[in-house]
Amino acid sequence: MRILGLILIALLSLTSVTGTAHAATVKIVVNGKTITDYDINQRALFMRLERRGKSNADRRNLAEKELIDEALKLAEGRRLGFEANEKAVDKAYTGIAINAKLSVSKLNQILNTAGVQSKTVKDRLRAQFAWQAVVSNVLRQKVKISDLDLDLAAKEKLGETSSYDYMLTEIVFLSSAGGSVKSRTSQANQYRKNFNGCDSAVDLSLSYRDAAVRKLGRRHSTQLPDPVAAELAKLSVGGISKPRTVANGVQMLAICEKTAAEDLTFVKNELRNEVGSEKLESEANNYLEKLRKEASIERR
């Protein structure tokens, strides 16, 4: 959920929304669970904060679909004994406020200013918790990934630039030392010109102001950004990459050891998580679609 974003939007760009009190009218019934026009309006306002939907009508349509799905998710969770823990819901809501450096009362105030009740956010959290329990306990066991498929996928992923293991040392010309990125890059290039292997990396850095040297240890090519992996693949042991700008300054990577990667364990583990997540998401979508087809959904 983009709740942190919606908080900032509410603070910076939304004016107070006032609503006229009226008796809620039932608009949709999902397996006996009622969804009122008030519920739909609240969710649509929430979506406005999230910058979802192109218009009010679009948001109401999206809100109806989302509320129907959440009713199905909650009912299925309840049927399987996975009811949302209210303490967990309250804790998650408090966590939203903490992450945004707000008190719960201030978060409530921001939402209220936009016409959204805290219950709307908690209802969504409650449905998410219930569905996570269903997916983890019922669907995860259906996701099977063969080692043969992973071996083939891992070998395909390893190309010319991603088939090496490295022992790397990082050299960073820190931006905290002052000076422009251009001047720090110029100093880094001078360091690179005089670089003579990892053993002398620290001694050489002493000639420069705020040049930090750190051993990164073993890294597989696939753990590096693609442009960096491509550059290092062309260098030999004792080589050093060109300077590139990073968050804390200008960085170079020196190759202390370089070997052809024969162990595909790391790549396979990465792929297992990636493929497993995709298959689990597909299983969850199919399961939800089945619930939709079997449900009694009455629109009024």
C-alpha positions in Angstrom: 0.0 0.0 0.0 1.1 3.5 -0.8 0.0 4.8 2.5 3.1 6.9 3.2 2.6 8.6 -0.1 -1.0 9.3 0.6 -0.1 10.9 4.0 2.2 13.4 2.3 -0.4 14.1 -0.4 -3.0 14.7 2.3 -0.7 17.1 4.1 0.4 19.0 1.1 -2.4 19.0 -1.5 -5.8 18.1 -0.1 -8.3 20.4 1.4 -10.8 19.4 4.0 -13.6 17.1 2.7 -17.0 17.4 4.4 -19.7 14.9 3.9 -23.4 15.0 4.6 -24.6 12.5 7.1 -27.1 10.0 5.7 -28.3 6.5 6.3 -26.1 4.1 4.5 -27.7 2.3 1.6 -26.8 -1.3 0.8 -25.4 -1.5 -2.7 -23.8 -4.9 -2.9 -24.3 -8.2 -1.0 -21.5 -10.8 -1.2 -22.5 -14.1 0.2 -24.7 -12.3 2.7 -22.1 -9.7 3.6 -23.4 -6.2 2.8 -21.4 -3.4 1.2 -23.0 0.1 1.5 -22.7 3.2 -0.6 -20.8 4.7 2.4 -18.2 1.9 2.3 -17.7 2.5 -1.4 -17.4 6.2 -1.0 -14.9 5.8 1.8 -12.7 3.5 -0.3 -13.0 5.8 -3.3 -11.7 8.7 -1.2 -8.9 6.5 0.1 -8.0 5.7 -3.5 -8.0 9.4 -4.3 -5.3 9.8 -1.7 -3.3 7.0 -3.2 -3.6 8.6 -6.6 -5.5 5.6 -8.0 -8.2 6.0 -10.6 -8.6 8.5 -13.4 -11.9 10.0 -12.1 -14.4 9.8 -9.2 -16.5 7.3 -11.3 -13.4 5.2 -12.0 -12.5 5.2 -8.3 -16.0 4.1 -7.3 -15.8 1.3 -9.8 -12.4 0.2 -8.5 -13.6 0.5 -4.9 -16.6 -1.8 -5.6 -14.3 -4.5 -7.1 -11.8 -4.2 -4.2 -14.4 -4.4 -1.5 -16.0 -7.4 -3.1 -12.6 -9.2 -3.3 -11.9 -8.2 0.3 -15.3 -9.6 1.4 -14.4 -12.9 -0.3 -10.9 -13.0 1.2 -12.1 -12.3 4.7 -14.9 -15.0 4.4 -12.4 -17.6 3.1 -10.0 -16.8 5.8 -12.7 -17.2 8.4 -13.8 -20.5 6.8 -10.3 -21.8 7.1 -9.8 -20.5 10.6 -7.5 -17.6 9.7 -9.4 -14.6 11.1 -7.3 -11.4 11.3 -5.9 -10.7 14.7 -7.2 -7.2 15.7 -4.0 -6.5 17.7 -2.0 -7.2 14.6 -4.2 -4.8 12.6 -3.8 -2.1 15.2 -0.1 -2.6 15.4 0.2 -2.4 11.6 -1.8 0.8 11.6 0.4 2.3 14.4 3.4 1.2 12.3 2.1 3.3 9.4 2.1 6.3 11.6 5.5 5.6 13.1 7.1 5.1 9.7 5.7 8.5 8.6 7.0 10.0 11.8 3.5 10.8 13.0 1.5 10.0 16.1 -1.6 7.8 15.6 -3.8 10.8 16.4 -2.0 12.9 13.8 -2.5 10.2 11.2 -6.2 10.0 12.1 -6.4 13.8 11.7 -4.8 13.7 8.2 -7.1 11.0 7.1 -10.1 12.8 8.5 -9.1 16.0 6.7 -9.4 14.0 3.5 -12.8 12.5 4.5 -11.4 9.1 5.2 -12.0 7.2 8.5 -9.2 5.1 10.1 -11.6 2.2 9.8 -11.2 2.2 6.1 -7.5 1.7 6.3 -7.9 -1.0 9.0 -10.5 -2.8 7.0 -8.0 -3.1 4.1 -5.2 -4.3 6.5 -7.6 -6.8 8.0 -8.3 -8.3 4.6 -4.6 -8.4 3.7 -3.8 -10.3 6.9 -6.5 -12.8 6.3 -5.5 -13.4 2.7 -1.8 -13.6 3.6 -2.7 -16.4 6.0 -4.7 -18.3 3.3 -1.9 -17.9 0.8 0.8 -19.0 3.2 -1.0 -21.9 4.8 -3.0 -23.3 1.8 -1.5 -22.2 -1.4 2.3 -22.2 -0.8 2.4 -26.0 -0.5 1.0 -26.2 -4.1 4.0 -24.3 -5.5 6.5 -26.8 -6.8 9.7 -25.9 -8.5 11.9 -28.6 -9.9 15.7 -28.5 -9.5 16.1 -29.4 -13.2 14.1 -26.3 -14.2 16.2 -24.2 -11.8 19.5 -25.6 -13.2 18.4 -24.8 -16.8 17.2 -21.3 -15.8 20.4 -20.6 -13.8 22.6 -21.6 -16.8 20.6 -19.4 -19.1 20.9 -16.5 -16.7 24.7 -16.8 -16.6 26.0 -15.0 -19.7 29.5 -13.8 -20.5 29.3 -11.0 -18.0 27.7 -12.9 -15.2 29.7 -16.1 -14.8 32.3 -15.0 -12.4 33.0 -15.0 -8.7 35.0 -12.1 -7.3 36.8 -11.0 -4.2 36.3 -7.2 -4.3 37.6 -4.2 -2.5 35.6 -1.0 -2.6 37.3 2.4 -2.8 35.0 5.4 -2.2 36.0 9.1 -2.4 33.5 10.4 0.1 31.3 13.4 -0.8 31.5 14.5 2.9 35.0 15.7 2.2 33.6 18.6 0.2 34.2 19.5 -3.4 32.1 18.8 -6.4 31.4 15.4 -7.9 33.7 16.4 -10.8 36.6 17.1 -8.5 36.1 13.9 -6.5 35.9 11.9 -9.7 39.1 13.6 -10.9 40.9 12.4 -7.7 39.4 8.9 -8.1 40.8 8.7 -11.6 44.2 9.7 -10.3 44.0 7.0 -7.7 42.9 4.5 -10.4 45.9 5.5 -12.6 48.3 4.8 -9.7 46.5 1.7 -8.4 48.8 -1.4 -8.2 46.7 -4.1 -6.7 44.5 -4.8 -3.7 47.4 -5.2 -1.3 48.4 -1.5 -1.7 44.8 -0.1 -1.8 44.8 1.3 1.7 48.3 2.8 1.5 47.5 4.5 -1.7 44.3 5.9 -0.2 46.3 7.7 2.5 47.5 10.2 -0.2 43.9 11.4 -0.6 41.5 13.2 1.7 38.5 11.0 2.8 39.2 8.1 0.5 37.6 5.0 2.3 38.8 1.5 1.5 36.6 -1.5 2.4 36.8 -5.2 1.7 33.5 -6.4 0.2 34.4 -10.0 0.3 33.1 -12.5 -2.2 30.5 -11.3 -4.7 28.9 -13.2 -7.6 28.4 -11.3 -10.9 24.6 -11.5 -10.5 24.9 -9.6 -7.2 26.3 -6.6 -9.0 24.5 -4.0 -11.2 24.6 -5.2 -14.8 26.9 -2.3 -16.0 29.4 -3.0 -13.2 29.3 -6.8 -13.9 29.9 -6.1 -17.6 32.9 -3.9 -16.8 34.5 -6.2 -14.2 34.1 -9.2 -16.6 36.6 -7.4 -19.0 39.2 -6.8 -16.2 41.8 -9.1 -14.8 42.9 -9.6 -11.1 44.4 -6.3 -9.9 42.1 -4.3 -12.2 39.9 -1.5 -10.9 36.7 -0.2 -12.3 36.1 3.3 -13.6 34.7 5.8 -11.0 30.9 6.0 -10.7 28.8 8.2 -8.6 27.0 6.6 -5.6 25.0 7.9 -2.7 28.0 8.7 -0.5 30.5 9.8 -3.1 32.4 8.3 -6.0 33.0 4.6 -6.0 35.5 2.2 -7.7 35.7 -1.6 -7.3 39.1 -3.4 -7.3 39.3 -7.1 -8.3 41.4 -9.0 -5.7 40.4 -12.5 -7.0 38.4 -13.6 -10.1 37.3 -17.2 -10.9 34.8 -18.8 -13.2 31.6 -19.4 -11.4 30.7 -23.1 -11.3 28.5 -23.2 -8.2 25.0 -22.1 -9.3 23.6 -22.2 -5.7 23.4 -18.5 -5.3 21.7 -18.0 -8.7 19.3 -20.9 -8.1 18.3 -19.5 -4.7 17.6 -16.2 -6.3 15.6 -17.8 -9.0 13.7 -20.0 -6.6 12.5 -16.9 -4.7 11.7 -15.1 -8.0 9.9 -18.1 -9.6 8.3 -19.1 -6.4 6.8 -15.7 -5.8 5.5 -15.6 -9.4 3.9 -19.0 -9.1 2.5 -18.2 -5.7 0.9 -15.0 -7.0 -0.6 -16.9 -9.9 -2.0 -19.5 -7.5 -3.5 -16.8 -5.4 -5.1 -15.0 -8.4 -6.6 -18.3 -9.6 -7.9 -19.1 -6.1 -9.5 -15.7 -5.8 -11.0 -16.0 -9.3 -12.5 -19.3 -8.2 -14.0 -17.7 -5.2 -15.6 -15.0 -7.3 -17.2 -17.5 -9.7 -18.6 -19.5 -6.8 -19.8 -16.5 -4.8 -23.3 -15.0 -4.6 -22.8 -11.4 -5.6 -26.0 -9.3 -5.7 -25.9 -5.6 -6.8 -28.8 -3.4 -5.8 
